[in-house]
Structures are given as structure tokens and as C-alpha cells.
Amino acid sequence: MKLSHPKKSLGQNFLTDKNIIEIIVNAGEIKKSDIILEVGPGTGNLTEKILSKNPQKLFAVEKDKYLIKKLNERFNKKITLINDDILKVDEKKYSKHPMIVFGNLPYNISTQILIKWIRFNNINNTFKKFILMFQKEVADRIVAKTNDRNYGRLAVLSSWKLNIKKIIDISPNSFYPIPKITSTVLLIEPKGKFFNLKSTKNLEHITNVFFNQRRKMIKKPLNIIFKNVNEISKKLNININDRPQNLSPLKYLELCEEYENLDF
């Protein structure tokens, strides 16, 4: 199925390279008992390959009504189509078992989608794994380590609940229309156990304050959040002359825990 006018407003670039499609689907290691959620099936090229693995059920979230019509024609009830914005979808209502998520995510909202899933309190009860495609620059920020130039709030938030592995970089020539950027596929698996915080939004706040001051010594963002900076820095063994990119994800989690214990 070909689409003559993909919509720029929806960030539509359709994956057409069969070899890449196979690599992506194989990364999911789909079993017949698996429930699959595909985000942005587009013309259905990846969908078709997923179906060849005979999963128990395949849900596909597509915002474009024209594509919903075409996908219905192509797959004729072999999949369950959800005509909605993935940011508004309640994934929990579609399966009682952890799902495998595949997604060629719209580049303009890809980080919003990832953070939406990180916010799930019961992430490992809802999702088994994610095989997601991002703009390479975004993927580099997700997998960045402490002291890397790409290291920032997205790396801290992602590493909190997720184990992440890079699968492959994808050339623009693998898409229609050809985008101006390279893409990267990540395999993302929820951790069995992770640092217990009261709210993801508190960690979002902490990392936002720190990385908005990334060129400053961390004494400045610490002073914005805490009154007892010396006490906190000693307790957590933090050098206040370091910069935000020098702090490990664990230190940000510990800082968030201290923030959550404050009396407001």
C-alpha cells in the first residue's frame, strides 16, 4: 500500500526497507502468547511482518483516519485498530498482560510518548518491552551516560525504570518520503526493580532545574531546590563544584528522594 501524500503535520515517514523491518521485528522475539501494541502503523509494512509471527493479538494506534481506512482494507480484521492520539490512549485497558510495543514514533512527540510510559507506576505490569524508533539525536540523548555531552534529563528519566540497548541506526533512504535525519531503533525493557519515588513528576522537576543550569556548578540548582545545601551535599557525597552532567542517574534519584521528604 502506497501513500502519495504523507502528512508532515503528523510526522509521517513510512519505513519501506524490508531488511530493516525484519531486524526490528526479530528484536521483539514475539511469541504466540504475546499481545502487541503498534504505534503509528502507517501503511502497514511493519504490521504485516509482526502478523507473520502469529501473536495472540495485535492492536495498532493510528491518528490518521485515511490510514485507518487503508489499514482496514489491507488487514481485514486481523488487527484491532485504534483511531486516536497515542498520548491520549489508556494502554492498560487493552490488555491484562504485559504488552510488546513497536513504534516508528512521530519525531515531534517521541520524547513526550516515552515520558508518558515512564510515568506508569506499574510499568512492568503493563509493558513487556518496547522496540522504538527515534531520531538519532534523541536516541543518543536517551542512552547517554554520565559526563557524555548528550547526557541530560532524558537519560536520567529513562535509565530510572528502563534497560536500554541500541539495535541499529537507519539511513534516511529506508523511508518514504526520505527524511533529512538518521533514525535509531532502541530495545527498551522495564526493570524488575527500580528506585522508589513518590512521583515521576518530582524527578522531572529536579532534572529540569539542574539541566537548565547545565553550565553552572551544581551549587546553584541545589540552592534553588534546597535550603540546607551543605547538609544535603554531605549526606549524598556530592561535590557542589561539579556540573549537572557530572552527577550519575542514582544521585538524581537520591536528590529527588530528599526533595520528596521536604516539608512544604
Beta strands, then each sheet from edge to edge (+ up, - down):
strand 1: 14-15
strand 2: 35-39
strand 3: 57-61
strand 4: 80-82
strand 5: 99-104
strand 6: 127-135
strand 7: 162-170
strand 8: 175-176
strand 9: 183-190
sheet 1: 1+ 8-
sheet 2: 4+ 3+ 2+ 5+ 6+ 9- 7+
end
